[in-house]
Amino acid sequence: MKKTALFGAIALALSVAASAKEWKEIRVGIDATYKPFTYKTPDGKPTGFDVDIANALCAELKAKCVFVEQAWDGMIPGLNAKKYDAIVSSMSITEERKRAVDFTGKYYNTPSRIVVKLGGAIKNVPADLKGKKIGVLKGSTQEKYAKGELEGAGAVVVPYEAQDQVYLDIKSGRLDGTVADSVEVYEGFLKTADGKGWGFVGPVLNEPKYFGEGAGIAVRKSDQDLKAALNKAIGTIRANGTWKKINDKYFNFEVWGK
């Protein structure tokens, strides 16, 4: 009886191993409008912290990374429709998203902030946001926060297909502010000439019910082998110094977070 059970277990293990996909190529979904995490060089090539992390993980798995661009609010539907195999694009691990996809552990974690024109009428949030237009990335954790916390105070929450579109409308005067990842908004807007005179207001935003547990890599629920391989690779690049090398290329502080 024990021998039969053993043979059955071996047969099952061999069957699972035979059916497991060899990930020689990993198609990676990205929204390339999120500097410095994911954006494009002047000649149109994807680059940024997320892209370098994805390439480092693919190198550990001896796989080729192929980047596929996707508007943010279609990211998870695109993954489940098999347009790509993983999302490495600053996607926060939230309970809502975990109902549709699986995640690796985090590969970084930074808080969000509200950004407004400094020296103006907006000093206390959310009270001073009544009637003010706040731009957010459609489908983002920042949109969820803004709708959950700022709309009730009278703010007008305006969703956009891409975060860089938010900054264009701030520049043109069509928006009074934004809720964004603190690092992204600093690098992508506040540090630029267009961001002069703008800055953070209110506290750091990191409530797990809105912002989750950090940025992880999303995979389809059926691809548990890929999830396990990516988790192992994240641990490896953290241990061997590759993650820190990528971090230091873009930031003068560590974005791993708590």
ZADO-1210 file (C-alpha; in nm, 4 decimals, padded with zeros to 6 digits):
<atoms>
<atom x="00.0000" y="00.0000" z="00.0000" code="MET" pos="1"/>
<atom x="00.2817" y="00.2371" z="00.0921" code="LYS" pos="2"/>
<atom x="00.4716" y="00.1451" z="-00.2263" code="LYS" pos="3"/>
<atom x="00.1619" y="00.2127" z="-00.4377" code="THR" pos="4"/>
<atom x="00.1179" y="00.5529" z="-00.2741" code="ALA" pos="5"/>
<atom x="00.4850" y="00.6326" z="-00.3324" code="LEU" pos="6"/>
<atom x="00.4637" y="00.5384" z="-00.7003" code="PHE" pos="7"/>
<atom x="00.1481" y="00.7495" z="-00.7301" code="GLY" pos="8"/>
<atom x="00.3201" y="01.0518" z="-00.5755" code="ALA" pos="9"/>
<atom x="00.6195" y="01.0114" z="-00.8075" code="ILE" pos="10"/>
<atom x="00.3927" y="00.9834" z="-01.1109" code="ALA" pos="11"/>
<atom x="00.2047" y="01.2980" z="-01.0061" code="LEU" pos="12"/>
<atom x="00.5304" y="01.4890" z="-00.9543" code="ALA" pos="13"/>
<atom x="00.6604" y="01.3798" z="-01.2960" code="LEU" pos="14"/>
<atom x="00.3306" y="01.4794" z="-01.4556" code="SER" pos="15"/>
<atom x="00.3421" y="01.8265" z="-01.2980" code="VAL" pos="16"/>
<atom x="00.7060" y="01.8702" z="-01.4009" code="ALA" pos="17"/>
<atom x="00.6280" y="01.7664" z="-01.7562" code="ALA" pos="18"/>
<atom x="00.3371" y="02.0084" z="-01.7808" code="SER" pos="19"/>
<atom x="00.5237" y="02.3038" z="-01.6253" code="ALA" pos="20"/>
<atom x="00.6036" y="02.5681" z="-01.8824" code="LYS" pos="21"/>
<atom x="00.9652" y="02.6542" z="-01.9508" code="GLU" pos="22"/>
<atom x="00.9826" y="03.0332" z="-01.9349" code="TRP" pos="23"/>
<atom x="01.2426" y="03.1040" z="-02.2001" code="LYS" pos="24"/>
<atom x="01.0601" y="03.4241" z="-02.2923" code="GLU" pos="25"/>
<atom x="00.8555" y="03.6384" z="-02.0529" code="ILE" pos="26"/>
<atom x="00.6285" y="03.9041" z="-02.1993" code="ARG" pos="27"/>
<atom x="00.6150" y="04.1917" z="-01.9517" code="VAL" pos="28"/>
<atom x="00.3272" y="04.4402" z="-01.9463" code="GLY" pos="29"/>
<atom x="00.4254" y="04.8021" z="-01.8764" code="ILE" pos="30"/>
<atom x="00.2697" y="05.1490" z="-01.8735" code="ASP" pos="31"/>
<atom x="00.5599" y="05.3584" z="-02.0011" code="ALA" pos="32"/>
<atom x="00.4306" y="05.6929" z="-01.8692" code="THR" pos="33"/>
<atom x="00.5540" y="05.6659" z="-01.5114" code="TYR" pos="34"/>
<atom x="00.9013" y="05.8176" z="-01.4812" code="LYS" pos="35"/>
<atom x="01.1408" y="05.7154" z="-01.3245" code="PRO" pos="36"/>
<atom x="00.9850" y="05.3709" z="-01.2817" code="PHE" pos="37"/>
<atom x="00.8699" y="05.3013" z="-01.6372" code="THR" pos="38"/>
<atom x="00.9186" y="05.5372" z="-01.9312" code="TYR" pos="39"/>
<atom x="01.0774" y="05.5553" z="-02.2754" code="LYS" pos="40"/>
<atom x="01.4094" y="05.6903" z="-02.3969" code="THR" pos="41"/>
<atom x="01.4034" y="05.9546" z="-02.6745" code="PRO" pos="42"/>
<atom x="01.4426" y="05.6758" z="-02.9307" code="ASP" pos="43"/>
<atom x="01.1388" y="05.4933" z="-02.7905" code="GLY" pos="44"/>
<atom x="01.2993" y="05.2141" z="-02.5883" code="LYS" pos="45"/>
<atom x="01.1432" y="05.1191" z="-02.2520" code="PRO" pos="46"/>
<atom x="01.3576" y="05.2090" z="-01.9528" code="THR" pos="47"/>
<atom x="01.3333" y="05.2912" z="-01.5835" code="GLY" pos="48"/>
<atom x="01.3547" y="05.1178" z="-01.2476" code="PHE" pos="49"/>
<atom x="01.0747" y="04.8686" z="-01.3274" code="ASP" pos="50"/>
<atom x="01.2280" y="04.7821" z="-01.6638" code="VAL" pos="51"/>
<atom x="01.5731" y="04.7255" z="-01.5135" code="ASP" pos="52"/>
<atom x="01.4223" y="04.5093" z="-01.2379" code="ILE" pos="53"/>
<atom x="01.2333" y="04.3035" z="-01.4982" code="ALA" pos="54"/>
<atom x="01.5498" y="04.2555" z="-01.7041" code="ASN" pos="55"/>
<atom x="01.7457" y="04.1530" z="-01.3935" code="ALA" pos="56"/>
<atom x="01.4815" y="03.8967" z="-01.2992" code="LEU" pos="57"/>
<atom x="01.4687" y="03.7591" z="-01.6531" code="CYS" pos="58"/>
<atom x="01.8488" y="03.7263" z="-01.6462" code="ALA" pos="59"/>
<atom x="01.8244" y="03.5218" z="-01.3258" code="GLU" pos="60"/>
<atom x="01.5684" y="03.2960" z="-01.4938" code="LEU" pos="61"/>
<atom x="01.7765" y="03.2778" z="-01.8139" code="LYS" pos="62"/>
<atom x="01.4748" y="03.4116" z="-02.0015" code="ALA" pos="63"/>
<atom x="01.4279" y="03.6892" z="-02.2544" code="LYS" pos="64"/>
<atom x="01.2159" y="03.9889" z="-02.1486" code="CYS" pos="65"/>
<atom x="00.9790" y="04.1222" z="-02.4136" code="VAL" pos="66"/>
<atom x="00.8064" y="04.4461" z="-02.3109" code="PHE" pos="67"/>
<atom x="00.4460" y="04.5076" z="-02.4104" code="VAL" pos="68"/>
<atom x="00.2938" y="04.8527" z="-02.3613" code="GLU" pos="69"/>
<atom x="-00.0552" y="04.8801" z="-02.2133" code="GLN" pos="70"/>
<atom x="-00.2688" y="05.1664" z="-02.0799" code="ALA" pos="71"/>
<atom x="-00.2877" y="05.1371" z="-01.7023" code="TRP" pos="72"/>
<atom x="-00.6572" y="05.0644" z="-01.6542" code="ASP" pos="73"/>
<atom x="-00.6335" y="04.7710" z="-01.8977" code="GLY" pos="74"/>
<atom x="-00.3317" y="04.6119" z="-01.7284" code="MET" pos="75"/>
<atom x="-00.5021" y="04.3270" z="-01.5420" code="ILE" pos="76"/>
<atom x="-00.7524" y="04.2465" z="-01.8208" code="PRO" pos="77"/>
<atom x="-00.4579" y="04.2337" z="-02.0628" code="GLY" pos="78"/>
<atom x="-00.2699" y="03.9920" z="-01.8376" code="LEU" pos="79"/>
<atom x="-00.5663" y="03.7592" z="-01.8051" code="ASN" pos="80"/>
<atom x="-00.6244" y="03.7802" z="-02.1819" code="ALA" pos="81"/>
<atom x="-00.2632" y="03.6545" z="-02.2247" code="LYS" pos="82"/>
<atom x="-00.1342" y="03.9668" z="-02.3989" code="LYS" pos="83"/>
<atom x="00.1668" y="03.9310" z="-02.1664" code="TYR" pos="84"/>
<atom x="00.2784" y="03.6987" z="-01.8889" code="ASP" pos="85"/>
<atom x="00.3597" y="03.9369" z="-01.6031" code="ALA" pos="86"/>
<atom x="00.3086" y="04.2989" z="-01.5033" code="ILE" pos="87"/>
<atom x="00.6235" y="04.4748" z="-01.3821" code="VAL" pos="88"/>
<atom x="00.4966" y="04.8316" z="-01.3747" code="SER" pos="89"/>
<atom x="00.4711" y="04.9608" z="-01.0176" code="SER" pos="90"/>
<atom x="00.1469" y="04.7734" z="-00.9502" code="MET" pos="91"/>
<atom x="00.0544" y="04.7820" z="-00.5816" code="SER" pos="92"/>
<atom x="-00.0465" y="04.4554" z="-00.4193" code="ILE" pos="93"/>
<atom x="-00.4059" y="04.5103" z="-00.3030" code="THR" pos="94"/>
<atom x="-00.6806" y="04.2761" z="-00.1874" code="GLU" pos="95"/>
<atom x="-00.9039" y="04.3864" z="-00.4745" code="GLU" pos="96"/>
<atom x="-00.6415" y="04.3046" z="-00.7369" code="ARG" pos="97"/>
<atom x="-00.5577" y="03.9737" z="-00.5698" code="LYS" pos="98"/>
<atom x="-00.9082" y="03.8580" z="-00.6531" code="ARG" pos="99"/>
<atom x="-00.8185" y="03.8754" z="-01.0238" code="ALA" pos="100"/>
<atom x="-00.4455" y="03.7910" z="-01.0318" code="VAL" pos="101"/>
<atom x="-00.1653" y="03.6595" z="-00.8120" code="ASP" pos="102"/>
<atom x="00.1339" y="03.8624" z="-00.6970" code="PHE" pos="103"/>
<atom x="00.4915" y="03.7969" z="-00.6040" code="THR" pos="104"/>
<atom x="00.6196" y="03.9618" z="-00.2898" code="GLY" pos="105"/>
<atom x="00.7050" y="04.3306" z="-00.3175" code="LYS" pos="106"/>
<atom x="01.0097" y="04.4583" z="-00.5030" code="TYR" pos="107"/>
<atom x="00.9680" y="04.8135" z="-00.3689" code="TYR" pos="108"/>
<atom x="00.7298" y="05.0188" z="-00.1551" code="ASN" pos="109"/>
<atom x="00.6939" y="05.3979" z="-00.1607" code="THR" pos="110"/>
<atom x="00.4091" y="05.6134" z="-00.0232" code="PRO" pos="111"/>
<atom x="00.1792" y="05.8504" z="-00.2104" code="SER" pos="112"/>
<atom x="00.1206" y="06.2220" z="-00.1543" code="ARG" pos="113"/>
<atom x="-00.1154" y="06.5011" z="-00.2542" code="ILE" pos="114"/>
<atom x="00.0482" y="06.7715" z="-00.4698" code="VAL" pos="115"/>
<atom x="-00.0896" y="07.1260" z="-00.5093" code="VAL" pos="116"/>
<atom x="00.0303" y="07.4773" z="-00.5899" code="LYS" pos="117"/>
<atom x="00.2218" y="07.6074" z="-00.2882" code="LEU" pos="118"/>
<atom x="00.1320" y="07.9414" z="-00.1320" code="GLY" pos="119"/>
<atom x="-00.2272" y="07.9221" z="-00.2528" code="GLY" pos="120"/>
<atom x="-00.5599" y="07.8542" z="-00.0865" code="ALA" pos="121"/>
<atom x="-00.4955" y="07.4818" z="-00.0339" code="ILE" pos="122"/>
<atom x="-00.3201" y="07.4381" z="00.2984" code="LYS" pos="123"/>
<atom x="-00.5292" y="07.1849" z="00.4882" code="ASN" pos="124"/>
<atom x="-00.6457" y="06.8628" z="00.3288" code="VAL" pos="125"/>
<atom x="-00.9019" y="06.7452" z="00.2630" code="PRO" pos="126"/>
<atom x="-01.0960" y="07.0535" z="00.3850" code="ALA" pos="127"/>
<atom x="-00.9412" y="07.3005" z="00.1379" code="ASP" pos="128"/>
<atom x="-00.9968" y="07.0702" z="-00.1603" code="LEU" pos="129"/>
<atom x="-01.3686" y="07.1447" z="-00.1830" code="LYS" pos="130"/>
<atom x="-01.4460" y="07.2311" z="-00.5456" code="GLY" pos="131"/>
<atom x="-01.0867" y="07.1660" z="-00.6541" code="LYS" pos="132"/>
<atom x="-01.0058" y="06.9373" z="-00.9477" code="LYS" pos="133"/>
<atom x="-00.7635" y="06.6595" z="-00.8578" code="ILE" pos="134"/>
<atom x="-00.6180" y="06.4506" z="-01.1399" code="GLY" pos="135"/>
<atom x="-00.5365" y="06.0818" z="-01.0822" code="VAL" pos="136"/>
<atom x="-00.4269" y="05.7837" z="-01.2862" code="LEU" pos="137"/>
<atom x="-00.7321" y="05.5819" z="-01.3868" code="LYS" pos="138"/>
<atom x="-00.7462" y="05.2440" z="-01.2139" code="GLY" pos="139"/>
<atom x="-00.4695" y="05.3336" z="-00.9680" code="SER" pos="140"/>
<atom x="-00.4563" y="05.3068" z="-00.5900" code="THR" pos="141"/>
<atom x="-00.4362" y="05.6869" z="-00.5876" code="GLN" pos="142"/>
<atom x="-00.7707" y="05.7059" z="-00.7681" code="GLU" pos="143"/>
<atom x="-00.9200" y="05.4667" z="-00.5117" code="LYS" pos="144"/>
<atom x="-00.7885" y="05.6848" z="-00.2280" code="TYR" pos="145"/>
<atom x="-00.9080" y="06.0088" z="-00.3888" code="ALA" pos="146"/>
<atom x="-01.2569" y="05.8710" z="-00.4458" code="LYS" pos="147"/>
<atom x="-01.2681" y="05.7204" z="-00.0978" code="GLY" pos="148"/>
<atom x="-01.1314" y="06.0168" z="00.0977" code="GLU" pos="149"/>
<atom x="-01.1324" y="06.3371" z="-00.1100" code="LEU" pos="150"/>
<atom x="-01.4619" y="06.3234" z="-00.3006" code="GLU" pos="151"/>
<atom x="-01.6530" y="06.3253" z="00.0281" code="GLY" pos="152"/>
<atom x="-01.4813" y="06.6525" z="00.1154" code="ALA" pos="153"/>
<atom x="-01.6000" y="06.8070" z="-00.2115" code="GLY" pos="154"/>
<atom x="-01.2974" y="06.7500" z="-00.4346" code="ALA" pos="155"/>
<atom x="-01.3628" y="06.6746" z="-00.8020" code="VAL" pos="156"/>
<atom x="-01.1624" y="06.3633" z="-00.8903" code="VAL" pos="157"/>
<atom x="-01.0630" y="06.3487" z="-01.2588" code="VAL" pos="158"/>
<atom x="-00.9212" y="06.0164" z="-01.3876" code="PRO" pos="159"/>
<atom x="-00.6615" y="06.0084" z="-01.6688" code="TYR" pos="160"/>
<atom x="-00.5328" y="05.7289" z="-01.8894" code="GLU" pos="161"/>
<atom x="-00.1698" y="05.8167" z="-01.8071" code="ALA" pos="162"/>
<atom x="00.0028" y="06.0066" z="-01.5257" code="GLN" pos="163"/>
<atom x="00.1933" y="06.2308" z="-01.7664" code="ASP" pos="164"/>
<atom x="-00.1426" y="06.3567" z="-01.8964" code="GLN" pos="165"/>
<atom x="-00.2190" y="06.4732" z="-01.5421" code="VAL" pos="166"/>
<atom x="00.0952" y="06.6877" z="-01.5429" code="TYR" pos="167"/>
<atom x="00.0070" y="06.8376" z="-01.8807" code="LEU" pos="168"/>
<atom x="-00.3325" y="06.9460" z="-01.7482" code="ASP" pos="169"/>
<atom x="-00.1787" y="07.0841" z="-01.4277" code="ILE" pos="170"/>
<atom x="00.0544" y="07.2906" z="-01.6470" code="LYS" pos="171"/>
<atom x="-00.2372" y="07.4178" z="-01.8586" code="SER" pos="172"/>
<atom x="-00.4387" y="07.5160" z="-01.5498" code="GLY" pos="173"/>
<atom x="-00.7132" y="07.2568" z="-01.5898" code="ARG" pos="174"/>
<atom x="-00.6287" y="07.0858" z="-01.2609" code="LEU" pos="175"/>
<atom x="-00.5620" y="07.2057" z="-00.9079" code="ASP" pos="176"/>
<atom x="-00.3482" y="06.9104" z="-00.8060" code="GLY" pos="177"/>
<atom x="-00.2921" y="06.5371" z="-00.8097" code="THR" pos="178"/>
<atom x="-00.2527" y="06.2347" z="-00.5853" code="VAL" pos="179"/>
<atom x="00.0503" y="06.0340" z="-00.6963" code="ALA" pos="180"/>
<atom x="00.3341" y="05.8120" z="-00.5841" code="ASP" pos="181"/>
<atom x="00.5696" y="06.0447" z="-00.3967" code="SER" pos="182"/>
<atom x="00.8823" y="05.9354" z="-00.5837" code="VAL" pos="183"/>
<atom x="00.7207" y="05.9353" z="-00.9269" code="GLU" pos="184"/>
<atom x="00.5611" y="06.2789" z="-00.8848" code="VAL" pos="185"/>
<atom x="00.8862" y="06.4251" z="-00.7556" code="TYR" pos="186"/>
<atom x="01.0949" y="06.2878" z="-01.0407" code="GLU" pos="187"/>
<atom x="00.8322" y="06.3224" z="-01.3129" code="GLY" pos="188"/>
<atom x="00.6909" y="06.6642" z="-01.2209" code="PHE" pos="189"/>
<atom x="00.8165" y="06.8511" z="-00.9131" code="LEU" pos="190"/>
<atom x="01.1805" y="06.8278" z="-01.0226" code="LYS" pos="191"/>
<atom x="01.1006" y="06.9703" z="-01.3664" code="THR" pos="192"/>
<atom x="01.0548" y="07.3327" z="-01.4723" code="ALA" pos="193"/>
<atom x="00.6780" y="07.2750" z="-01.4953" code="ASP" pos="194"/>
<atom x="00.6695" y="07.1707" z="-01.1296" code="GLY" pos="195"/>
<atom x="00.8208" y="07.4918" z="-00.9965" code="LYS" pos="196"/>
<atom x="00.5999" y="07.6326" z="-00.7209" code="GLY" pos="197"/>
<atom x="00.4193" y="07.3007" z="-00.6651" code="TRP" pos="198"/>
<atom x="00.4730" y="07.0681" z="-00.3722" code="GLY" pos="199"/>
<atom x="00.3366" y="06.8191" z="-00.1207" code="PHE" pos="200"/>
<atom x="00.0520" y="06.9013" z="00.1142" code="VAL" pos="201"/>
<atom x="-00.0866" y="06.6919" z="00.3957" code="GLY" pos="202"/>
<atom x="00.0483" y="06.3670" z="00.5402" code="PRO" pos="203"/>
<atom x="00.2211" y="06.0743" z="00.3771" code="VAL" pos="204"/>
<atom x="-00.0420" y="05.8395" z="00.2320" code="LEU" pos="205"/>
<atom x="00.0153" y="05.4690" z="00.2882" code="ASN" pos="206"/>
<atom x="-00.3076" y="05.3230" z="00.4261" code="GLU" pos="207"/>
<atom x="-00.3042" y="04.9524" z="00.3279" code="PRO" pos="208"/>
<atom x="-00.6778" y="04.9517" z="00.2456" code="LYS" pos="209"/>
<atom x="-00.6029" y="05.1895" z="-00.0416" code="TYR" pos="210"/>
<atom x="-00.2348" y="05.1459" z="-00.1209" code="PHE" pos="211"/>
<atom x="-00.1770" y="04.7796" z="-00.0448" code="GLY" pos="212"/>
<atom x="00.1508" y="04.6133" z="00.0531" code="GLU" pos="213"/>
<atom x="00.3999" y="04.7607" z="-00.1925" code="GLY" pos="214"/>
<atom x="00.4608" y="04.7036" z="-00.5630" code="ALA" pos="215"/>
<atom x="00.4703" y="04.3417" z="-00.6740" code="GLY" pos="216"/>
<atom x="00.4728" y="04.1493" z="-00.9999" code="ILE" pos="217"/>
<atom x="00.1291" y="04.0353" z="-01.1140" code="ALA" pos="218"/>
<atom x="00.0877" y="03.6987" z="-01.2853" code="VAL" pos="219"/>
<atom x="-00.2105" y="03.4893" z="-01.3856" code="ARG" pos="220"/>
<atom x="-00.3425" y="03.2609" z="-01.1123" code="LYS" pos="221"/>
<atom x="-00.2704" y="02.9620" z="-01.3369" code="SER" pos="222"/>
<atom x="00.1015" y="03.0472" z="-01.3588" code="ASP" pos="223"/>
<atom x="00.2166" y="02.9434" z="-01.0127" code="GLN" pos="224"/>
<atom x="00.5497" y="02.8191" z="-01.1506" code="ASP" pos="225"/>
<atom x="00.6282" y="03.1656" z="-01.2870" code="LEU" pos="226"/>
<atom x="00.5255" y="03.3286" z="-00.9587" code="LYS" pos="227"/>
<atom x="00.7556" y="03.0957" z="-00.7634" code="ALA" pos="228"/>
<atom x="01.0446" y="03.1534" z="-01.0037" code="ALA" pos="229"/>
<atom x="01.0057" y="03.5318" z="-00.9878" code="LEU" pos="230"/>
<atom x="00.9846" y="03.5285" z="-00.6079" code="ASN" pos="231"/>
<atom x="01.3074" y="03.3298" z="-00.5938" code="LYS" pos="232"/>
<atom x="01.4705" y="03.5711" z="-00.8400" code="ALA" pos="233"/>
<atom x="01.3630" y="03.8744" z="-00.6335" code="ILE" pos="234"/>
<atom x="01.5311" y="03.7185" z="-00.3321" code="GLY" pos="235"/>
<atom x="01.8442" y="03.6508" z="-00.5361" code="THR" pos="236"/>
<atom x="01.8841" y="04.0061" z="-00.6720" code="ILE" pos="237"/>
<atom x="01.8256" y="04.1466" z="-00.3241" code="ARG" pos="238"/>
<atom x="02.0955" y="03.9189" z="-00.1826" code="ALA" pos="239"/>
<atom x="02.3589" y="03.9601" z="-00.4548" code="ASN" pos="240"/>
<atom x="02.3496" y="04.3397" z="-00.4759" code="GLY" pos="241"/>
<atom x="02.1772" y="04.3704" z="-00.8147" code="THR" pos="242"/>
<atom x="01.8644" y="04.5269" z="-00.6651" code="TRP" pos="243"/>
<atom x="02.0720" y="04.7901" z="-00.4818" code="LYS" pos="244"/>
<atom x="02.2695" y="04.8684" z="-00.7965" code="LYS" pos="245"/>
<atom x="01.9438" y="04.9332" z="-00.9845" code="ILE" pos="246"/>
<atom x="01.8020" y="05.1325" z="-00.6916" code="ASN" pos="247"/>
<atom x="02.1123" y="05.3541" z="-00.6761" code="ASP" pos="248"/>
<atom x="02.0982" y="05.4174" z="-01.0515" code="LYS" pos="249"/>
<atom x="01.7662" y="05.6012" z="-01.0079" code="TYR" pos="250"/>
<atom x="01.7468" y="05.7123" z="-00.6434" code="PHE" pos="251"/>
<atom x="01.9689" y="05.8504" z="-00.3687" code="ASN" pos="252"/>
<atom x="01.7688" y="05.6574" z="-00.1064" code="PHE" pos="253"/>
<atom x="01.6358" y="05.3033" z="-00.0848" code="GLU" pos="254"/>
<atom x="01.2838" y="05.2456" z="-00.2212" code="VAL" pos="255"/>
<atom x="01.2428" y="04.8970" z="-00.0691" code="TRP" pos="256"/>
<atom x="01.0342" y="05.0518" z="00.2094" code="GLY" pos="257"/>
<atom x="00.8815" y="04.8808" z="00.5105" code="LYS" pos="258"/>
</atoms>
